[in-house]
Amino acid sequence: MLDELACVCDAEGCERRLTDEECMLVYRTPAGKRRAYECACGAVTVTVGR
Ligand SMILES: [Zn+2]
């Protein structure tokens, strides 16, 4: 069960937990729904959900 998918910043050494409030963009692709998060460190992390 991936009910609460832990989303963590991609930047090396950051590993900050990203919250829904930091979700800047949601878009759909054939592979699923993607979310782009912008961390306070400036890195953008994209996750693939369903
Ligand atoms: Zn970060």
mmCIF file of the protein (N, C-alpha, C, O) and its ligand, coordinates in Angstrom:
data_MODEL
# 
_entry.id   MODEL 
# 
loop_
_entity.id 
_entity.type 
_entity.pdbx_number_of_molecules 
1 polymer     1 
2 non-polymer 1 
# 
_entity_poly.entity_id                      1 
_entity_poly.type                           'polypeptide(L)' 
_entity_poly.nstd_linkage                   no 
_entity_poly.nstd_monomer                   no 
_entity_poly.pdbx_seq_one_letter_code       MLDELACVCDAEGCERRLTDEECMLVYRTPAGKRRAYECACGAVTVTVGR 
_entity_poly.pdbx_seq_one_letter_code_can   MLDELACVCDAEGCERRLTDEECMLVYRTPAGKRRAYECACGAVTVTVGR 
_entity_poly.pdbx_strand_id                 A 
# 
loop_
_entity_poly_seq.entity_id 
_entity_poly_seq.num 
_entity_poly_seq.mon_id 
_entity_poly_seq.hetero 
1 1  MET n 
1 2  LEU n 
1 3  ASP n 
1 4  GLU n 
1 5  LEU n 
1 6  ALA n 
1 7  CYS n 
1 8  VAL n 
1 9  CYS n 
1 10 ASP n 
1 11 ALA n 
1 12 GLU n 
1 13 GLY n 
1 14 CYS n 
1 15 GLU n 
1 16 ARG n 
1 17 ARG n 
1 18 LEU n 
1 19 THR n 
1 20 ASP n 
1 21 GLU n 
1 22 GLU n 
1 23 CYS n 
1 24 MET n 
1 25 LEU n 
1 26 VAL n 
1 27 TYR n 
1 28 ARG n 
1 29 THR n 
1 30 PRO n 
1 31 ALA n 
1 32 GLY n 
1 33 LYS n 
1 34 ARG n 
1 35 ARG n 
1 36 ALA n 
1 37 TYR n 
1 38 GLU n 
1 39 CYS n 
1 40 ALA n 
1 41 CYS n 
1 42 GLY n 
1 43 ALA n 
1 44 VAL n 
1 45 THR n 
1 46 VAL n 
1 47 THR n 
1 48 VAL n 
1 49 GLY n 
1 50 ARG n 
# 
loop_
_struct_asym.id 
_struct_asym.entity_id 
A 1 
B 2 
# 
loop_
_chem_comp.id 
_chem_comp.type 
_chem_comp.mon_nstd_flag 
ALA 'L-peptide linking' y 
ARG 'L-peptide linking' y 
ASP 'L-peptide linking' y 
CYS 'L-peptide linking' y 
GLU 'L-peptide linking' y 
GLY 'peptide linking'   y 
LEU 'L-peptide linking' y 
LYS 'L-peptide linking' y 
MET 'L-peptide linking' y 
PRO 'L-peptide linking' y 
THR 'L-peptide linking' y 
TYR 'L-peptide linking' y 
VAL 'L-peptide linking' y 
ZN  non-polymer         . 
# 
_pdbx_entity_nonpoly.entity_id   2 
_pdbx_entity_nonpoly.name        ? 
_pdbx_entity_nonpoly.comp_id     ZN 
# 
_pdbx_nonpoly_scheme.asym_id         B 
_pdbx_nonpoly_scheme.entity_id       2 
_pdbx_nonpoly_scheme.mon_id          ZN 
_pdbx_nonpoly_scheme.ndb_seq_num     1 
_pdbx_nonpoly_scheme.pdb_seq_num     101 
_pdbx_nonpoly_scheme.auth_seq_num    101 
_pdbx_nonpoly_scheme.pdb_mon_id      ZN 
_pdbx_nonpoly_scheme.auth_mon_id     ZN 
_pdbx_nonpoly_scheme.pdb_strand_id   A 
_pdbx_nonpoly_scheme.pdb_ins_code    . 
# 
loop_
_atom_site.group_PDB 
_atom_site.id 
_atom_site.type_symbol 
_atom_site.label_atom_id 
_atom_site.label_alt_id 
_atom_site.label_comp_id 
_atom_site.label_asym_id 
_atom_site.label_entity_id 
_atom_site.label_seq_id 
_atom_site.pdbx_PDB_ins_code 
_atom_site.Cartn_x 
_atom_site.Cartn_y 
_atom_site.Cartn_z 
_atom_site.occupancy 
_atom_site.B_iso_or_equiv 
_atom_site.pdbx_formal_charge 
_atom_site.auth_seq_id 
_atom_site.auth_comp_id 
_atom_site.auth_asym_id 
_atom_site.auth_atom_id 
_atom_site.pdbx_PDB_model_num 
ATOM   1   N  N  . MET A 1 1  ? 0.838  -1.204 0.000   1.00 0.00 ? 1   MET A N  1 
ATOM   2   C  CA . MET A 1 1  ? 0.000  0.000  0.000   1.00 0.00 ? 1   MET A CA 1 
ATOM   3   C  C  . MET A 1 1  ? 0.868  1.248  0.000   1.00 0.00 ? 1   MET A C  1 
ATOM   4   O  O  . MET A 1 1  ? 1.733  1.441  0.854   1.00 0.00 ? 1   MET A O  1 
ATOM   5   N  N  . LEU A 1 2  ? 0.606  2.065  -0.971  1.00 0.00 ? 2   LEU A N  1 
ATOM   6   C  CA . LEU A 1 2  ? 1.348  3.328  -1.025  1.00 0.00 ? 2   LEU A CA 1 
ATOM   7   C  C  . LEU A 1 2  ? 0.396  4.484  -0.736  1.00 0.00 ? 2   LEU A C  1 
ATOM   8   O  O  . LEU A 1 2  ? 0.311  5.466  -1.473  1.00 0.00 ? 2   LEU A O  1 
ATOM   9   N  N  . ASP A 1 3  ? -0.294 4.317  0.347   1.00 0.00 ? 3   ASP A N  1 
ATOM   10  C  CA . ASP A 1 3  ? -1.324 5.299  0.672   1.00 0.00 ? 3   ASP A CA 1 
ATOM   11  C  C  . ASP A 1 3  ? -0.711 6.673  0.887   1.00 0.00 ? 3   ASP A C  1 
ATOM   12  O  O  . ASP A 1 3  ? -1.156 7.672  0.323   1.00 0.00 ? 3   ASP A O  1 
ATOM   13  N  N  . GLU A 1 4  ? 0.309  6.693  1.706   1.00 0.00 ? 4   GLU A N  1 
ATOM   14  C  CA . GLU A 1 4  ? 0.973  7.965  1.969   1.00 0.00 ? 4   GLU A CA 1 
ATOM   15  C  C  . GLU A 1 4  ? 2.376  7.897  1.393   1.00 0.00 ? 4   GLU A C  1 
ATOM   16  O  O  . GLU A 1 4  ? 3.325  7.495  2.066   1.00 0.00 ? 4   GLU A O  1 
ATOM   17  N  N  . LEU A 1 5  ? 2.485  8.291  0.159   1.00 0.00 ? 5   LEU A N  1 
ATOM   18  C  CA . LEU A 1 5  ? 3.754  8.202  -0.532  1.00 0.00 ? 5   LEU A CA 1 
ATOM   19  C  C  . LEU A 1 5  ? 4.691  9.280  0.000   1.00 0.00 ? 5   LEU A C  1 
ATOM   20  O  O  . LEU A 1 5  ? 4.425  10.476 -0.119  1.00 0.00 ? 5   LEU A O  1 
ATOM   21  N  N  . ALA A 1 6  ? 5.783  8.830  0.585   1.00 0.00 ? 6   ALA A N  1 
ATOM   22  C  CA . ALA A 1 6  ? 6.749  9.795  1.108   1.00 0.00 ? 6   ALA A CA 1 
ATOM   23  C  C  . ALA A 1 6  ? 7.475  10.435 -0.063  1.00 0.00 ? 6   ALA A C  1 
ATOM   24  O  O  . ALA A 1 6  ? 8.120  9.753  -0.859  1.00 0.00 ? 6   ALA A O  1 
ATOM   25  N  N  . CYS A 1 7  ? 7.366  11.717 -0.154  1.00 0.00 ? 7   CYS A N  1 
ATOM   26  C  CA . CYS A 1 7  ? 7.990  12.438 -1.246  1.00 0.00 ? 7   CYS A CA 1 
ATOM   27  C  C  . CYS A 1 7  ? 9.126  13.274 -0.671  1.00 0.00 ? 7   CYS A C  1 
ATOM   28  O  O  . CYS A 1 7  ? 8.923  14.140 0.181   1.00 0.00 ? 7   CYS A O  1 
ATOM   29  N  N  . VAL A 1 8  ? 10.318 12.989 -1.159  1.00 0.00 ? 8   VAL A N  1 
ATOM   30  C  CA . VAL A 1 8  ? 11.506 13.637 -0.606  1.00 0.00 ? 8   VAL A CA 1 
ATOM   31  C  C  . VAL A 1 8  ? 12.261 14.342 -1.712  1.00 0.00 ? 8   VAL A C  1 
ATOM   32  O  O  . VAL A 1 8  ? 12.295 13.879 -2.852  1.00 0.00 ? 8   VAL A O  1 
ATOM   33  N  N  . CYS A 1 9  ? 12.856 15.448 -1.372  1.00 0.00 ? 9   CYS A N  1 
ATOM   34  C  CA . CYS A 1 9  ? 13.617 16.237 -2.338  1.00 0.00 ? 9   CYS A CA 1 
ATOM   35  C  C  . CYS A 1 9  ? 14.737 15.401 -2.965  1.00 0.00 ? 9   CYS A C  1 
ATOM   36  O  O  . CYS A 1 9  ? 15.393 14.608 -2.289  1.00 0.00 ? 9   CYS A O  1 
ATOM   37  N  N  . ASP A 1 10 ? 14.938 15.594 -4.254  1.00 0.00 ? 10  ASP A N  1 
ATOM   38  C  CA . ASP A 1 10 ? 15.945 14.855 -5.012  1.00 0.00 ? 10  ASP A CA 1 
ATOM   39  C  C  . ASP A 1 10 ? 17.365 15.361 -4.802  1.00 0.00 ? 10  ASP A C  1 
ATOM   40  O  O  . ASP A 1 10 ? 18.333 14.635 -5.031  1.00 0.00 ? 10  ASP A O  1 
ATOM   41  N  N  . ALA A 1 11 ? 17.480 16.587 -4.374  1.00 0.00 ? 11  ALA A N  1 
ATOM   42  C  CA . ALA A 1 11 ? 18.807 17.190 -4.282  1.00 0.00 ? 11  ALA A CA 1 
ATOM   43  C  C  . ALA A 1 11 ? 19.682 16.435 -3.286  1.00 0.00 ? 11  ALA A C  1 
ATOM   44  O  O  . ALA A 1 11 ? 19.232 16.028 -2.215  1.00 0.00 ? 11  ALA A O  1 
ATOM   45  N  N  . GLU A 1 12 ? 20.922 16.266 -3.663  1.00 0.00 ? 12  GLU A N  1 
ATOM   46  C  CA . GLU A 1 12 ? 21.846 15.530 -2.814  1.00 0.00 ? 12  GLU A CA 1 
ATOM   47  C  C  . GLU A 1 12 ? 22.072 16.284 -1.507  1.00 0.00 ? 12  GLU A C  1 
ATOM   48  O  O  . GLU A 1 12 ? 22.373 17.477 -1.509  1.00 0.00 ? 12  GLU A O  1 
ATOM   49  N  N  . GLY A 1 13 ? 21.923 15.578 -0.401  1.00 0.00 ? 13  GLY A N  1 
ATOM   50  C  CA . GLY A 1 13 ? 22.153 16.185 0.894   1.00 0.00 ? 13  GLY A CA 1 
ATOM   51  C  C  . GLY A 1 13 ? 20.975 16.956 1.441   1.00 0.00 ? 13  GLY A C  1 
ATOM   52  O  O  . GLY A 1 13 ? 21.034 17.467 2.559   1.00 0.00 ? 13  GLY A O  1 
ATOM   53  N  N  . CYS A 1 14 ? 19.910 17.048 0.676   1.00 0.00 ? 14  CYS A N  1 
ATOM   54  C  CA . CYS A 1 14 ? 18.748 17.803 1.158   1.00 0.00 ? 14  CYS A CA 1 
ATOM   55  C  C  . CYS A 1 14 ? 17.775 16.851 1.856   1.00 0.00 ? 14  CYS A C  1 
ATOM   56  O  O  . CYS A 1 14 ? 17.584 16.917 3.070   1.00 0.00 ? 14  CYS A O  1 
ATOM   57  N  N  . GLU A 1 15 ? 17.175 15.982 1.077   1.00 0.00 ? 15  GLU A N  1 
ATOM   58  C  CA . GLU A 1 15 ? 16.252 14.979 1.601   1.00 0.00 ? 15  GLU A CA 1 
ATOM   59  C  C  . GLU A 1 15 ? 15.145 15.570 2.455   1.00 0.00 ? 15  GLU A C  1 
ATOM   60  O  O  . GLU A 1 15 ? 14.686 14.953 3.415   1.00 0.00 ? 15  GLU A O  1 
ATOM   61  N  N  . ARG A 1 16 ? 14.731 16.752 2.100   1.00 0.00 ? 16  ARG A N  1 
ATOM   62  C  CA . ARG A 1 16 ? 13.649 17.415 2.802   1.00 0.00 ? 16  ARG A CA 1 
ATOM   63  C  C  . ARG A 1 16 ? 12.324 16.785 2.371   1.00 0.00 ? 16  ARG A C  1 
ATOM   64  O  O  . ARG A 1 16 ? 12.129 16.462 1.199   1.00 0.00 ? 16  ARG A O  1 
ATOM   65  N  N  . ARG A 1 17 ? 11.455 16.625 3.298   1.00 0.00 ? 17  ARG A N  1 
ATOM   66  C  CA . ARG A 1 17 ? 10.136 16.086 2.980   1.00 0.00 ? 17  ARG A CA 1 
ATOM   67  C  C  . ARG A 1 17 ? 9.315  17.156 2.276   1.00 0.00 ? 17  ARG A C  1 
ATOM   68  O  O  . ARG A 1 17 ? 9.221  18.294 2.735   1.00 0.00 ? 17  ARG A O  1 
ATOM   69  N  N  . LEU A 1 18 ? 8.729  16.767 1.161   1.00 0.00 ? 18  LEU A N  1 
ATOM   70  C  CA . LEU A 1 18 ? 7.934  17.720 0.391   1.00 0.00 ? 18  LEU A CA 1 
ATOM   71  C  C  . LEU A 1 18 ? 6.462  17.533 0.721   1.00 0.00 ? 18  LEU A C  1 
ATOM   72  O  O  . LEU A 1 18 ? 5.969  16.410 0.822   1.00 0.00 ? 18  LEU A O  1 
ATOM   73  N  N  . THR A 1 19 ? 5.786  18.626 0.883   1.00 0.00 ? 19  THR A N  1 
ATOM   74  C  CA . THR A 1 19 ? 4.373  18.571 1.232   1.00 0.00 ? 19  THR A CA 1 
ATOM   75  C  C  . THR A 1 19 ? 3.524  18.952 0.025   1.00 0.00 ? 19  THR A C  1 
ATOM   76  O  O  . THR A 1 19 ? 4.027  19.476 -0.968  1.00 0.00 ? 19  THR A O  1 
ATOM   77  N  N  . ASP A 1 20 ? 2.256  18.684 0.130   1.00 0.00 ? 20  ASP A N  1 
ATOM   78  C  CA . ASP A 1 20 ? 1.333  19.024 -0.959  1.00 0.00 ? 20  ASP A CA 1 
ATOM   79  C  C  . ASP A 1 20 ? 1.346  20.516 -1.263  1.00 0.00 ? 20  ASP A C  1 
ATOM   80  O  O  . ASP A 1 20 ? 1.122  20.934 -2.399  1.00 0.00 ? 20  ASP A O  1 
ATOM   81  N  N  . GLU A 1 21 ? 1.609  21.300 -0.248  1.00 0.00 ? 21  GLU A N  1 
ATOM   82  C  CA . GLU A 1 21 ? 1.625  22.751 -0.458  1.00 0.00 ? 21  GLU A CA 1 
ATOM   83  C  C  . GLU A 1 21 ? 2.758  23.178 -1.380  1.00 0.00 ? 21  GLU A C  1 
ATOM   84  O  O  . GLU A 1 21 ? 2.709  24.250 -1.984  1.00 0.00 ? 21  GLU A O  1 
ATOM   85  N  N  . GLU A 1 22 ? 3.766  22.342 -1.481  1.00 0.00 ? 22  GLU A N  1 
ATOM   86  C  CA . GLU A 1 22 ? 4.895  22.666 -2.345  1.00 0.00 ? 22  GLU A CA 1 
ATOM   87  C  C  . GLU A 1 22 ? 4.740  22.066 -3.737  1.00 0.00 ? 22  GLU A C  1 
ATOM   88  O  O  . GLU A 1 22 ? 5.624  22.190 -4.584  1.00 0.00 ? 22  GLU A O  1 
ATOM   89  N  N  . CYS A 1 23 ? 3.635  21.432 -3.952  1.00 0.00 ? 23  CYS A N  1 
ATOM   90  C  CA . CYS A 1 23 ? 3.360  20.870 -5.276  1.00 0.00 ? 23  CYS A CA 1 
ATOM   91  C  C  . CYS A 1 23 ? 2.979  22.007 -6.214  1.00 0.00 ? 23  CYS A C  1 
ATOM   92  O  O  . CYS A 1 23 ? 1.950  22.661 -6.046  1.00 0.00 ? 23  CYS A O  1 
ATOM   93  N  N  . MET A 1 24 ? 3.832  22.222 -7.203  1.00 0.00 ? 24  MET A N  1 
ATOM   94  C  CA . MET A 1 24 ? 3.653  23.364 -8.093  1.00 0.00 ? 24  MET A CA 1 
ATOM   95  C  C  . MET A 1 24 ? 2.831  23.001 -9.326  1.00 0.00 ? 24  MET A C  1 
ATOM   96  O  O  . MET A 1 24 ? 2.187  23.854 -9.936  1.00 0.00 ? 24  MET A O  1 
ATOM   97  N  N  . LEU A 1 25 ? 2.866  21.739 -9.673  1.00 0.00 ? 25  LEU A N  1 
ATOM   98  C  CA . LEU A 1 25 ? 2.293  21.356 -10.954 1.00 0.00 ? 25  LEU A CA 1 
ATOM   99  C  C  . LEU A 1 25 ? 1.848  19.893 -10.905 1.00 0.00 ? 25  LEU A C  1 
ATOM   100 O  O  . LEU A 1 25 ? 2.556  19.030 -10.386 1.00 0.00 ? 25  LEU A O  1 
ATOM   101 N  N  . VAL A 1 26 ? 0.681  19.639 -11.447 1.00 0.00 ? 26  VAL A N  1 
ATOM   102 C  CA . VAL A 1 26 ? 0.208  18.258 -11.599 1.00 0.00 ? 26  VAL A CA 1 
ATOM   103 C  C  . VAL A 1 26 ? -0.172 18.071 -13.048 1.00 0.00 ? 26  VAL A C  1 
ATOM   104 O  O  . VAL A 1 26 ? -0.923 18.874 -13.601 1.00 0.00 ? 26  VAL A O  1 
ATOM   105 N  N  . TYR A 1 27 ? 0.332  17.032 -13.668 1.00 0.00 ? 27  TYR A N  1 
ATOM   106 C  CA . TYR A 1 27 ? -0.057 16.779 -15.041 1.00 0.00 ? 27  TYR A CA 1 
ATOM   107 C  C  . TYR A 1 27 ? -0.131 15.279 -15.304 1.00 0.00 ? 27  TYR A C  1 
ATOM   108 O  O  . TYR A 1 27 ? 0.466  14.466 -14.597 1.00 0.00 ? 27  TYR A O  1 
ATOM   109 N  N  . ARG A 1 28 ? -0.866 14.954 -16.321 1.00 0.00 ? 28  ARG A N  1 
ATOM   110 C  CA . ARG A 1 28 ? -1.077 13.542 -16.639 1.00 0.00 ? 28  ARG A CA 1 
ATOM   111 C  C  . ARG A 1 28 ? -0.274 13.139 -17.861 1.00 0.00 ? 28  ARG A C  1 
ATOM   112 O  O  . ARG A 1 28 ? -0.162 13.883 -18.835 1.00 0.00 ? 28  ARG A O  1 
ATOM   113 N  N  . THR A 1 29 ? 0.270  11.962 -17.782 1.00 0.00 ? 29  THR A N  1 
ATOM   114 C  CA . THR A 1 29 ? 0.942  11.355 -18.928 1.00 0.00 ? 29  THR A CA 1 
ATOM   115 C  C  . THR A 1 29 ? 0.348  9.963  -19.091 1.00 0.00 ? 29  THR A C  1 
ATOM   116 O  O  . THR A 1 29 ? -0.361 9.490  -18.203 1.00 0.00 ? 29  THR A O  1 
ATOM   117 N  N  . PRO A 1 30 ? 0.622  9.306  -20.200 1.00 0.00 ? 30  PRO A N  1 
ATOM   118 C  CA . PRO A 1 30 ? 0.121  7.934  -20.350 1.00 0.00 ? 30  PRO A CA 1 
ATOM   119 C  C  . PRO A 1 30 ? 0.603  7.018  -19.227 1.00 0.00 ? 30  PRO A C  1 
ATOM   120 O  O  . PRO A 1 30 ? -0.050 6.022  -18.919 1.00 0.00 ? 30  PRO A O  1 
ATOM   121 N  N  . ALA A 1 31 ? 1.728  7.343  -18.621 1.00 0.00 ? 31  ALA A N  1 
ATOM   122 C  CA . ALA A 1 31 ? 2.273  6.503  -17.557 1.00 0.00 ? 31  ALA A CA 1 
ATOM   123 C  C  . ALA A 1 31 ? 1.645  6.795  -16.206 1.00 0.00 ? 31  ALA A C  1 
ATOM   124 O  O  . ALA A 1 31 ? 1.855  6.043  -15.254 1.00 0.00 ? 31  ALA A O  1 
ATOM   125 N  N  . GLY A 1 32 ? 0.883  7.868  -16.107 1.00 0.00 ? 32  GLY A N  1 
ATOM   126 C  CA . GLY A 1 32 ? 0.263  8.196  -14.829 1.00 0.00 ? 32  GLY A CA 1 
ATOM   127 C  C  . GLY A 1 32 ? 0.327  9.678  -14.540 1.00 0.00 ? 32  GLY A C  1 
ATOM   128 O  O  . GLY A 1 32 ? 0.730  10.490 -15.373 1.00 0.00 ? 32  GLY A O  1 
ATOM   129 N  N  . LYS A 1 33 ? -0.080 9.994  -13.343 1.00 0.00 ? 33  LYS A N  1 
ATOM   130 C  CA . LYS A 1 33 ? -0.125 11.396 -12.942 1.00 0.00 ? 33  LYS A CA 1 
ATOM   131 C  C  . LYS A 1 33 ? 1.220  11.789 -12.342 1.00 0.00 ? 33  LYS A C  1 
ATOM   132 O  O  . LYS A 1 33 ? 1.776  11.084 -11.501 1.00 0.00 ? 33  LYS A O  1 
ATOM   133 N  N  . ARG A 1 34 ? 1.717  12.910 -12.789 1.00 0.00 ? 34  ARG A N  1 
ATOM   134 C  CA . ARG A 1 34 ? 2.996  13.372 -12.258 1.00 0.00 ? 34  ARG A CA 1 
ATOM   135 C  C  . ARG A 1 34 ? 2.819  14.658 -11.483 1.00 0.00 ? 34  ARG A C  1 
ATOM   136 O  O  . ARG A 1 34 ? 1.969  15.492 -11.796 1.00 0.00 ? 34  ARG A O  1 
ATOM   137 N  N  . ARG A 1 35 ? 3.644  14.793 -10.464 1.00 0.00 ? 35  ARG A N  1 
ATOM   138 C  CA . ARG A 1 35 ? 3.605  16.002 -9.660  1.00 0.00 ? 35  ARG A CA 1 
ATOM   139 C  C  . ARG A 1 35 ? 5.003  16.586 -9.591  1.00 0.00 ? 35  ARG A C  1 
ATOM   140 O  O  . ARG A 1 35 ? 5.985  15.879 -9.364  1.00 0.00 ? 35  ARG A O  1 
ATOM   141 N  N  . ALA A 1 36 ? 5.069  17.873 -9.790  1.00 0.00 ? 36  ALA A N  1 
ATOM   142 C  CA . ALA A 1 36 ? 6.352  18.561 -9.684  1.00 0.00 ? 36  ALA A CA 1 
ATOM   143 C  C  . ALA A 1 36 ? 6.350  19.396 -8.413  1.00 0.00 ? 36  ALA A C  1 
ATOM   144 O  O  . ALA A 1 36 ? 5.448  20.201 -8.181  1.00 0.00 ? 36  ALA A O  1 
ATOM   145 N  N  . TYR A 1 37 ? 7.360  19.192 -7.608  1.00 0.00 ? 37  TYR A N  1 
ATOM   146 C  CA . TYR A 1 37 ? 7.499  19.924 -6.358  1.00 0.00 ? 37  TYR A CA 1 
ATOM   147 C  C  . TYR A 1 37 ? 8.724  20.803 -6.429  1.00 0.00 ? 37  TYR A C  1 
ATOM   148 O  O  . TYR A 1 37 ? 9.756  20.418 -6.980  1.00 0.00 ? 37  TYR A O  1 
ATOM   149 N  N  . GLU A 1 38 ? 8.597  21.984 -5.868  1.00 0.00 ? 38  GLU A N  1 
ATOM   150 C  CA . GLU A 1 38 ? 9.765  22.839 -5.764  1.00 0.00 ? 38  GLU A CA 1 
ATOM   151 C  C  . GLU A 1 38 ? 10.132 22.978 -4.296  1.00 0.00 ? 38  GLU A C  1 
ATOM   152 O  O  . GLU A 1 38 ? 9.366  23.502 -3.487  1.00 0.00 ? 38  GLU A O  1 
ATOM   153 N  N  . CYS A 1 39 ? 11.310 22.501 -3.980  1.00 0.00 ? 39  CYS A N  1 
ATOM   154 C  CA . CYS A 1 39 ? 11.784 22.515 -2.596  1.00 0.00 ? 39  CYS A CA 1 
ATOM   155 C  C  . CYS A 1 39 ? 12.313 23.902 -2.248  1.00 0.00 ? 39  CYS A C  1 
ATOM   156 O  O  . CYS A 1 39 ? 12.587 24.717 -3.128  1.00 0.00 ? 39  CYS A O  1 
ATOM   157 N  N  . ALA A 1 40 ? 12.448 24.151 -0.957  1.00 0.00 ? 40  ALA A N  1 
ATOM   158 C  CA . ALA A 1 40 ? 13.002 25.419 -0.492  1.00 0.00 ? 40  ALA A CA 1 
ATOM   159 C  C  . ALA A 1 40 ? 14.449 25.592 -0.953  1.00 0.00 ? 40  ALA A C  1 
ATOM   160 O  O  . ALA A 1 40 ? 14.937 26.719 -1.045  1.00 0.00 ? 40  ALA A O  1 
ATOM   161 N  N  . CYS A 1 41 ? 15.132 24.496 -1.240  1.00 0.00 ? 41  CYS A N  1 
ATOM   162 C  CA . CYS A 1 41 ? 16.523 24.583 -1.691  1.00 0.00 ? 41  CYS A CA 1 
ATOM   163 C  C  . CYS A 1 41 ? 16.611 24.951 -3.169  1.00 0.00 ? 41  CYS A C  1 
ATOM   164 O  O  . CYS A 1 41 ? 17.697 25.226 -3.679  1.00 0.00 ? 41  CYS A O  1 
ATOM   165 N  N  . GLY A 1 42 ? 15.473 24.958 -3.856  1.00 0.00 ? 42  GLY A N  1 
ATOM   166 C  CA . GLY A 1 42 ? 15.468 25.358 -5.254  1.00 0.00 ? 42  GLY A CA 1 
ATOM   167 C  C  . GLY A 1 42 ? 15.397 24.203 -6.230  1.00 0.00 ? 42  GLY A C  1 
ATOM   168 O  O  . GLY A 1 42 ? 15.169 24.404 -7.423  1.00 0.00 ? 42  GLY A O  1 
ATOM   169 N  N  . ALA A 1 43 ? 15.590 23.003 -5.730  1.00 0.00 ? 43  ALA A N  1 
ATOM   170 C  CA . ALA A 1 43 ? 15.537 21.833 -6.612  1.00 0.00 ? 43  ALA A CA 1 
ATOM   171 C  C  . ALA A 1 43 ? 14.087 21.477 -6.919  1.00 0.00 ? 43  ALA A C  1 
ATOM   172 O  O  . ALA A 1 43 ? 13.190 21.656 -6.095  1.00 0.00 ? 43  ALA A O  1 
ATOM   173 N  N  . VAL A 1 44 ? 13.891 20.975 -8.112  1.00 0.00 ? 44  VAL A N  1 
ATOM   174 C  CA . VAL A 1 44 ? 12.559 20.520 -8.504  1.00 0.00 ? 44  VAL A CA 1 
ATOM   175 C  C  . VAL A 1 44 ? 12.566 18.993 -8.563  1.00 0.00 ? 44  VAL A C  1 
ATOM   176 O  O  . VAL A 1 44 ? 13.423 18.380 -9.199  1.00 0.00 ? 44  VAL A O  1 
ATOM   177 N  N  . THR A 1 45 ? 11.605 18.411 -7.896  1.00 0.00 ? 45  THR A N  1 
ATOM   178 C  CA . THR A 1 45 ? 11.476 16.962 -7.856  1.00 0.00 ? 45  THR A CA 1 
ATOM   179 C  C  . THR A 1 45 ? 10.159 16.566 -8.516  1.00 0.00 ? 45  THR A C  1 
ATOM   180 O  O  . THR A 1 45 ? 9.101  17.116 -8.212  1.00 0.00 ? 45  THR A O  1 
ATOM   181 N  N  . VAL A 1 46 ? 10.248 15.607 -9.416  1.00 0.00 ? 46  VAL A N  1 
ATOM   182 C  CA . VAL A 1 46 ? 9.032  15.134 -10.079 1.00 0.00 ? 46  VAL A CA 1 
ATOM   183 C  C  . VAL A 1 46 ? 8.755  13.710 -9.642  1.00 0.00 ? 46  VAL A C  1 
ATOM   184 O  O  . VAL A 1 46 ? 9.634  12.849 -9.678  1.00 0.00 ? 46  VAL A O  1 
ATOM   185 N  N  . THR A 1 47 ? 7.526  13.477 -9.230  1.00 0.00 ? 47  THR A N  1 
ATOM   186 C  CA . THR A 1 47 ? 7.133  12.144 -8.808  1.00 0.00 ? 47  THR A CA 1 
ATOM   187 C  C  . THR A 1 47 ? 6.067  11.598 -9.740  1.00 0.00 ? 47  THR A C  1 
ATOM   188 O  O  . THR A 1 47 ? 5.340  12.356 -10.383 1.00 0.00 ? 47  THR A O  1 
ATOM   189 N  N  . VAL A 1 48 ? 5.983  10.305 -9.807  1.00 0.00 ? 48  VAL A N  1 
ATOM   190 C  CA . VAL A 1 48 ? 4.954  9.645  -10.603 1.00 0.00 ? 48  VAL A CA 1 
ATOM   191 C  C  . VAL A 1 48 ? 3.978  8.978  -9.661  1.00 0.00 ? 48  VAL A C  1 
ATOM   192 O  O  . VAL A 1 48 ? 4.356  8.152  -8.830  1.00 0.00 ? 48  VAL A O  1 
ATOM   193 N  N  . GLY A 1 49 ? 2.739  9.342  -9.799  1.00 0.00 ? 49  GLY A N  1 
ATOM   194 C  CA . GLY A 1 49 ? 1.715  8.713  -8.965  1.00 0.00 ? 49  GLY A CA 1 
ATOM   195 C  C  . GLY A 1 49 ? 0.712  7.988  -9.823  1.00 0.00 ? 49  GLY A C  1 
ATOM   196 O  O  . GLY A 1 49 ? 1.000  7.637  -10.967 1.00 0.00 ? 49  GLY A O  1 
ATOM   197 N  N  . ARG A 1 50 ? -0.457 7.762  -9.280  1.00 0.00 ? 50  ARG A N  1 
ATOM   198 C  CA . ARG A 1 50 ? -1.516 7.108  -10.019 1.00 0.00 ? 50  ARG A CA 1 
ATOM   199 C  C  . ARG A 1 50 ? -2.768 7.941  -9.962  1.00 0.00 ? 50  ARG A C  1 
ATOM   200 O  O  . ARG A 1 50 ? -3.790 7.559  -10.531 1.00 0.00 ? 50  ARG A O  1 
HETATM 201 ZN ZN . ZN  B 2 .  ? 15.624 20.308 -1.332  1.00 0.00 2 101 ZN  A ZN 1 
# 
